[in-house]
Amino acid sequence: METRTLGRTGREVSVIGLGCWQLGADWGEVSEDDALAVLQAAVDSGVTFLDTADVYGDGRSEQLISRFLRERGTEGLTVATKMGRRADPFVAEGYTLDAFREWTDRSRRNLGTDRLDLVQLHCPPDAVYDDDRFYDALDTLVDEGAVAAYGVSVETADQALRAIRRPGVATVQIILNVFRRKPLEQVLPAAREAGVGIIARVPLASGLLSGKYDESTTFAADDHRTFNRRGEAFDVGETFAGVPFEVGVRAARRVAGLTPEGATTAQLALRWVVDQPGVSTVIPGARNPEQARGNAGAASLPPLTGEQQEALRAVYDEEVREHVHGRW
């Protein structure tokens, strides 16, 4: 699989990574055996970048990754985690050096490592982005050897641009997919110029871009696609990329009609992300080994043609833009 440099970390990672939220919680039940099988299938398919967070299943995702790595070994793999959502209340004042140390120590125990490859602030309160104290605290963690590098996971393009300006920020993680194109305008060019890595998340719009859903599709009660459709639990942009479900289903049908022979609609959507200049890696999730292998296979597709790119742009402009572009 093609690899790219992950921004200021200097690490080489696969262009298709694995998002491990599904292995923790909020996507319906995923057994330990299934989670380990997903990890094995992804790595066997060439994936070398795993992305998790301390709150995914209250540490379950990190612990399952640790179990997998104990059996497989860590050579050639990069594991990124996130911290900050454990702050209670969730306000900037909770982002202290002591809290950072506590959270990273917990993740290091969960992952079974002395030093985290990459720790990302997990969509922090907006005030965090402009306050030197929080970046100084992150620099301290690097100096102390608890983390090798740090980044920020963001909700909006504006937050991404503010993070990119910080000299210690190695990566920015942002929602980027066929239905969320705003980062192409300023964020990706700014990241390229600054040498900051871009980790593209929610690339399949919570499964919409698999082309397999219709207006009658339902999800389990413990799946965020049921309980967060209006942002009841966290930012609504994390669920279906903020696109109203019925709108997304209709737009996804048009995307499915553009899928080339021999590929899946999900692979087409992932290839679109990989093709965007400035993207370091894209992190689709998977609930079973077949999905993990299929996602990795997107890296083998040829780059999309100009005609395909324009057709996908038209779907966005005509179906989706009004619902998302001005919001994030």
C-alpha positions as CSV (number, residue, x, y, z in Angstrom):
1,M,0.0,0.0,0.0
2,E,1.1,3.5,-0.7
3,T,2.6,5.4,2.3
4,R,2.8,9.1,3.1
5,T,4.7,11.1,5.7
6,L,2.4,11.9,8.6
7,G,3.2,15.6,8.9
8,R,5.7,16.7,11.5
9,T,5.7,13.3,13.1
10,G,8.1,12.2,10.3
11,R,6.4,8.8,10.4
12,E,5.5,6.9,7.2
13,V,1.9,5.6,7.4
14,S,-0.5,3.9,5.0
15,V,-2.8,6.1,3.0
16,I,-5.7,4.0,4.2
17,G,-5.7,3.6,8.0
18,L,-8.2,2.2,10.4
19,G,-10.5,4.2,12.6
20,C,-11.1,2.3,15.8
21,W,-14.2,4.0,17.3
22,Q,-16.3,1.1,16.2
23,L,-14.2,-1.3,18.3
24,G,-15.0,0.7,21.4
25,A,-18.6,1.8,21.5
26,D,-21.4,3.8,19.8
27,W,-21.7,1.6,16.7
28,G,-23.8,-1.3,18.1
29,E,-22.3,-4.4,19.5
30,V,-18.8,-5.5,18.3
31,S,-17.4,-8.5,20.1
32,E,-13.8,-8.8,21.2
33,D,-13.2,-11.5,18.7
34,D,-14.7,-9.4,15.9
35,A,-12.6,-6.4,16.9
36,L,-9.4,-8.4,16.9
37,A,-10.3,-9.9,13.5
38,V,-10.9,-6.4,12.1
39,L,-7.5,-5.3,13.3
40,Q,-5.8,-8.4,11.9
41,A,-7.6,-8.0,8.5
42,A,-6.6,-4.3,8.2
43,V,-3.0,-4.9,9.0
44,D,-2.8,-7.9,6.8
45,S,-4.1,-5.7,4.0
46,G,-1.3,-3.1,4.4
47,V,-2.8,-0.7,7.0
48,T,-0.1,0.7,9.3
49,F,-2.0,3.5,11.0
50,L,-4.5,2.9,13.8
51,D,-6.6,5.8,15.3
52,T,-8.4,5.5,18.6
53,A,-9.3,7.6,21.7
54,D,-9.4,7.2,25.4
55,V,-13.2,7.5,25.5
56,Y,-14.0,4.9,22.8
57,G,-15.8,2.4,25.1
58,D,-14.1,4.1,28.1
59,G,-10.7,2.7,27.0
60,R,-12.0,-0.6,25.4
61,S,-10.7,0.4,22.0
62,E,-7.2,1.2,23.3
63,Q,-7.2,-2.1,25.3
64,L,-8.2,-4.2,22.3
65,I,-5.5,-2.6,20.2
66,S,-3.0,-3.3,23.0
67,R,-4.0,-7.0,23.0
68,F,-3.6,-7.2,19.2
69,L,-0.2,-5.6,19.4
70,R,1.0,-8.0,22.1
71,E,0.3,-10.8,19.7
72,R,1.3,-9.2,16.5
73,G,4.1,-6.8,17.5
74,T,4.4,-3.1,16.9
75,E,7.0,-3.0,14.1
76,G,5.9,-0.7,11.3
77,L,2.7,0.4,13.0
78,T,1.7,3.9,14.3
79,V,-1.0,4.2,16.9
80,A,-2.7,7.5,17.5
81,T,-5.0,8.2,20.4
82,K,-6.9,11.2,21.6
83,M,-7.6,12.9,25.0
84,G,-9.6,15.7,26.4
85,R,-13.2,14.4,26.3
86,R,-12.8,13.1,29.9
87,A,-12.8,16.7,31.2
88,D,-15.9,17.2,33.4
89,P,-17.2,19.7,32.9
90,F,-16.0,19.9,29.3
91,V,-14.5,23.3,29.4
92,A,-11.0,24.8,28.6
93,E,-10.2,25.2,32.3
94,G,-10.2,21.5,32.6
95,Y,-7.3,21.2,30.2
96,T,-4.4,21.4,32.8
97,L,-1.0,19.9,32.6
98,D,-1.9,17.5,35.5
99,A,-5.0,16.4,33.6
100,F,-3.0,15.9,30.4
101,R,-0.5,13.7,32.4
102,E,-3.4,11.8,33.9
103,W,-5.1,11.1,30.6
104,T,-1.9,10.2,28.8
105,D,-0.8,7.9,31.6
106,R,-4.2,6.1,31.3
107,S,-3.8,5.7,27.6
108,R,-0.2,4.5,28.0
109,R,-1.5,1.8,30.4
110,N,-4.4,0.9,28.1
111,L,-2.1,0.6,25.0
112,G,0.8,-1.0,26.9
113,T,3.4,1.5,25.9
114,D,5.8,3.9,27.6
115,R,5.4,6.5,24.9
116,L,2.4,7.3,22.7
117,D,3.2,7.7,19.0
118,L,0.7,10.5,18.6
119,V,-1.8,12.1,21.0
120,Q,-4.5,14.4,19.7
121,L,-6.7,16.9,21.6
122,H,-10.1,15.4,21.0
123,C,-12.3,18.2,19.5
124,P,-11.4,20.5,22.4
125,P,-13.4,23.6,23.6
126,D,-13.0,26.4,21.1
127,A,-11.0,28.6,23.6
128,V,-8.2,26.0,23.6
129,Y,-7.1,26.8,20.1
130,D,-5.8,30.3,20.9
131,D,-4.3,29.7,24.3
132,D,-0.5,29.2,24.6
133,R,-0.9,27.4,27.9
134,F,-2.3,24.3,26.4
135,Y,0.3,24.0,23.7
136,D,3.0,24.5,26.3
137,A,1.5,21.6,28.3
138,L,1.6,19.4,25.2
139,D,5.3,20.4,24.7
140,T,6.0,19.4,28.2
141,L,4.5,15.9,27.6
142,V,6.9,15.6,24.6
143,D,9.8,16.8,26.7
144,E,8.9,14.3,29.4
145,G,8.8,11.4,26.9
146,A,5.1,10.5,27.5
147,V,4.3,11.3,23.8
148,A,6.3,11.4,20.7
149,A,4.2,14.0,18.9
150,Y,0.8,15.8,19.3
151,G,-2.0,17.0,17.1
152,V,-5.5,18.3,17.2
153,S,-8.8,16.7,16.1
154,V,-11.2,19.5,15.1
155,E,-14.8,20.0,14.1
156,T,-14.5,23.1,11.9
157,A,-12.2,24.4,9.1
158,D,-11.6,27.6,11.2
159,Q,-10.3,25.5,14.1
160,A,-8.1,23.5,11.8
161,L,-6.5,26.7,10.5
162,R,-5.8,28.0,14.0
163,A,-4.2,24.7,15.0
164,I,-2.0,24.5,11.8
165,R,-0.4,27.9,12.8
166,R,1.0,26.3,16.0
167,P,4.6,25.2,15.4
168,G,4.3,22.1,17.6
169,V,1.2,20.7,16.0
170,A,2.2,17.7,13.9
171,T,-1.2,16.7,12.6
172,V,-4.8,17.9,12.2
173,Q,-7.7,15.4,12.1
174,I,-10.8,16.7,10.3
175,I,-13.9,15.4,8.7
176,L,-13.4,15.1,4.9
177,N,-15.5,13.2,2.5
178,V,-17.5,13.6,-0.7
179,F,-20.2,15.2,1.4
180,R,-17.9,17.5,3.4
181,R,-15.6,19.4,1.0
182,K,-15.0,22.7,2.8
183,P,-11.5,21.6,4.0
184,L,-10.3,21.6,0.4
185,E,-10.6,25.4,0.2
186,Q,-8.1,26.5,2.8
187,V,-7.3,23.8,5.3
188,L,-5.5,21.3,3.0
189,P,-3.4,24.0,1.3
190,A,-2.4,25.5,4.7
191,A,-1.5,22.1,6.0
192,R,0.7,21.4,3.0
193,E,2.5,24.7,3.3
194,A,3.1,24.2,7.0
195,G,4.1,20.5,6.8
196,V,1.2,19.5,9.0
197,G,-0.3,16.0,8.4
198,I,-4.0,15.7,7.6
199,I,-5.9,12.7,9.0
200,A,-9.2,12.5,7.3
201,R,-12.0,11.0,9.4
202,V,-15.7,10.1,8.8
203,P,-14.7,9.4,5.1
204,L,-17.9,7.3,4.5
205,A,-20.3,9.7,6.3
206,S,-21.1,7.1,8.9
207,G,-21.8,4.5,6.2
208,L,-23.9,6.7,3.9
209,L,-21.3,6.6,1.3
210,S,-21.3,2.8,1.2
211,G,-24.5,3.3,-0.9
212,K,-26.2,0.5,1.1
213,Y,-28.8,2.5,3.1
214,D,-32.3,3.6,2.1
215,E,-34.9,5.7,3.8
216,S,-36.1,2.7,5.9
217,T,-32.7,1.7,7.3
218,T,-32.6,1.6,11.1
219,F,-29.7,1.2,13.5
220,A,-29.3,-0.2,17.0
221,A,-30.3,1.9,20.0
222,D,-26.7,2.1,21.1
223,D,-25.5,3.3,17.7
224,H,-24.8,7.0,17.4
225,R,-26.6,6.9,14.0
226,T,-29.7,6.5,16.1
227,F,-29.0,8.6,19.2
228,N,-27.0,11.5,17.8
229,R,-28.9,12.5,14.7
230,R,-29.6,16.0,16.1
231,G,-26.4,16.3,18.1
232,E,-27.9,15.0,21.4
233,A,-24.6,13.4,22.6
234,F,-21.8,15.2,20.6
235,D,-21.4,17.4,17.5
236,V,-23.9,16.4,15.0
237,G,-21.3,16.6,12.3
238,E,-19.8,13.3,13.5
239,T,-23.0,11.5,12.5
240,F,-23.6,11.1,8.8
241,A,-21.2,14.0,8.5
242,G,-24.0,16.4,9.5
243,V,-26.1,15.6,6.4
244,P,-29.8,14.9,7.2
245,F,-30.2,11.2,6.7
246,E,-32.8,11.3,3.9
247,V,-30.8,13.9,2.0
248,G,-27.7,11.7,2.4
249,V,-29.4,8.6,1.2
250,R,-30.6,10.4,-1.9
251,A,-27.2,11.9,-2.6
252,A,-25.5,8.5,-2.0
253,R,-27.6,7.0,-4.7
254,R,-26.1,9.4,-7.2
255,V,-22.6,8.6,-5.9
256,A,-23.3,4.9,-6.3
257,G,-24.3,5.5,-9.9
258,L,-20.7,6.7,-10.5
259,T,-19.0,3.7,-9.1
260,P,-16.6,2.1,-11.6
261,E,-16.9,-1.6,-12.5
262,G,-14.9,-3.8,-10.1
263,A,-15.1,-1.3,-7.2
264,T,-17.5,-0.6,-4.4
265,T,-19.1,2.7,-3.7
266,A,-17.2,2.9,-0.4
267,Q,-14.0,2.4,-2.3
268,L,-14.9,5.1,-4.7
269,A,-15.5,7.5,-1.8
270,L,-12.3,6.5,0.0
271,R,-10.3,7.0,-3.3
272,W,-11.7,10.5,-3.6
273,V,-10.2,11.3,-0.2
274,V,-6.9,9.8,-1.0
275,D,-6.7,11.8,-4.2
276,Q,-7.0,15.2,-2.4
277,P,-3.6,16.9,-2.2
278,G,-2.4,17.2,1.4
279,V,-4.2,14.2,2.9
280,S,-1.7,12.0,4.8
281,T,-4.1,9.1,5.7
282,V,-7.8,8.4,5.8
283,I,-9.3,6.4,8.6
284,P,-12.5,4.5,7.8
285,G,-13.9,2.3,10.5
286,A,-14.9,-1.3,10.1
287,R,-17.2,-3.7,12.0
288,N,-16.0,-6.9,10.4
289,P,-12.9,-8.2,8.5
290,E,-14.6,-7.9,5.1
291,Q,-15.2,-4.2,5.5
292,A,-11.6,-3.7,6.7
293,R,-10.2,-5.5,3.6
294,G,-12.6,-3.7,1.3
295,N,-11.6,-0.3,2.7
296,A,-7.9,-1.1,2.3
297,G,-8.6,-2.1,-1.3
298,A,-9.5,1.5,-2.2
299,A,-5.8,2.3,-2.2
300,S,-5.4,0.0,-5.3
301,L,-7.9,1.9,-7.4
302,P,-6.5,4.3,-10.0
303,P,-6.9,8.0,-9.2
304,L,-10.3,9.4,-10.1
305,T,-10.6,11.0,-13.5
306,G,-11.4,14.7,-13.9
307,E,-14.9,13.6,-15.2
308,Q,-15.5,11.5,-12.0
309,Q,-14.3,14.4,-9.8
310,E,-16.7,16.8,-11.5
311,A,-19.6,14.4,-11.2
312,L,-19.0,14.1,-7.5
313,R,-18.7,17.8,-7.1
314,A,-22.1,18.2,-8.8
315,V,-23.7,15.8,-6.2
316,Y,-22.3,17.9,-3.4
317,D,-23.3,21.3,-4.9
318,E,-26.8,20.1,-5.9
319,E,-27.7,17.9,-2.9
320,V,-25.5,18.5,0.1
321,R,-23.8,21.9,0.2
322,E,-26.7,23.9,1.6
323,H,-26.9,21.6,4.6
324,V,-23.2,21.6,5.7
325,H,-20.9,24.0,4.0
326,G,-21.6,27.1,6.1
327,R,-21.8,25.2,9.4
328,W,-18.3,23.6,9.7
